Amino acid sequence: MLRTGILNPAVLDLVARIRHTNTLVIADWAFPFWPRIETVDISLCKGIPTILDVLDLLTPVFKIGRIWQADEFLCHNKPDTIARFGKSFGGIPVTREPHIDFKKRVPDAIGLIRTGDPTAYGNIILESE
């Protein structure tokens, strides 16, 4: 029985299938449904868990080479929110692009983890290294 780290079997199964240069989306509670992409919805209520909760659990066990995020994140959030995301991103390269372009990347992802996060444009796409 797992006792630490990610305990959700659906999330573990999804993450275990991601290989070199594959992508994984971690999204907020309102992110659109994509019928062709496996979605693991772990939202419990607004704010639980957050995108950063998931990212911070993945970072020690998942080799992330790049992160994509919408440009709009920077102008719709307060400096402390932007700083929290930056801290969790650490030294991982981040590419920001218009939200419309960000969403065009989603269909190529291996899967999507939906959280309860309410952060405006906080959605991220992780590319495995």
N, C-alpha and C positions, 0 to 999 in steps of 0.2 A: 504494500500500500504506500502510495506517495505521501510524504509528510511535509515537503517544502516545495517552494517554487510554484509553477503552474499546476493546479490540481484538476482543472476542467479537462475531461478526456477528449471532448470535441476540439478544443483549442490545441491540445497536445498532438492529436492526430493530424490536424491541419498543418501545424508548424513542421511536423516531422516529414511532410511531403514536399517541402520547399527546398529547392536545390539552387546551385550557383546561378546567379542573375535573375532568379524568379522573384516576383513581387508579392507582397502581402499588404492589404489595406487595413488600417485601424481607423475606425470611423465613429462619429457621434451617433446619438440616438435618432436623429432625424435624417441621416444620410439615406439617399434613395435605395430602394431594393433593386438588385441586379439579378434577374432570374437565371442567368447563365453562370453565376459565380457562387461557389459554396459560401454561405454566410453562417457564421457562428455568432448568435446573438447572446451576449452575456450581460445585457443591460438589466439592471435590477430596479433602479429608479433613477430619476434625474440626478446626475452627478456620481452615480455608483455603478460600475467602476468608471474611472476616467481613461482617456487615451494614454495619459502618462503612466497610470497604474499598470496598464498592459505593456507599454514600451519598457518600463523599468524592470518588469519581470522577464521580458524577452532578452534584453541587452546582454545579460551575463551568459546566455546559452545560445544565442542566435547571432551569427556573424553578419552585421549590417554594413553594407558598403556605401549606401546612399539613402537619403530620405527626400521625398518630394512633399511639398505642402503648398497650398494656395497663397499667392501674394496677399490676398485680402486679409489673411490672418494678422498681418502686421498693422493694418489700419483699423481693424475692428476689435482689437484687444488692448487691455491696459499693459503698461510696461512690466508689471510684476508677472502677469500671465505669460508674456513673451519671454521673460527671463526664466520662468519655470520650464518652459519648453526647451529653451536653449541649454539649460543645465542638463536636462534629460538627454538631449541630442548629443551632448559632449562634443567630441571631435569628429563626429560623423558628418560628412559633407551634406549640406542641405541645398536643394534646388527649389526655389519658389517660382511659381508660374501662375498665370490667371486661372481662377477656379474652373473655368470652362475647359481649359487645356488639362488641368489636373484630372478632371472627371473622364477625359478621353483615355487616360492611362488605366482606369479601373477595369475595363473588360479583359485586359491581359493578365490580371492578377490571378494567382493560384486560389486565393480566397480573401474573405473579408471578415474581420471581427468587429461587430457592432457593440459599442459601449453605451453607457448612460451619460456620457460627457456632453455638457451644454456649451462648450467653448466654441465661439463663432469661428468657422473655418479652421478648426483645430485638427481636422482629418489629416492623416499622413499615409504615405505609401512607402514601405520599406523595400529596398532591393537587397537580396542576400548577396554576400560577397563570395 
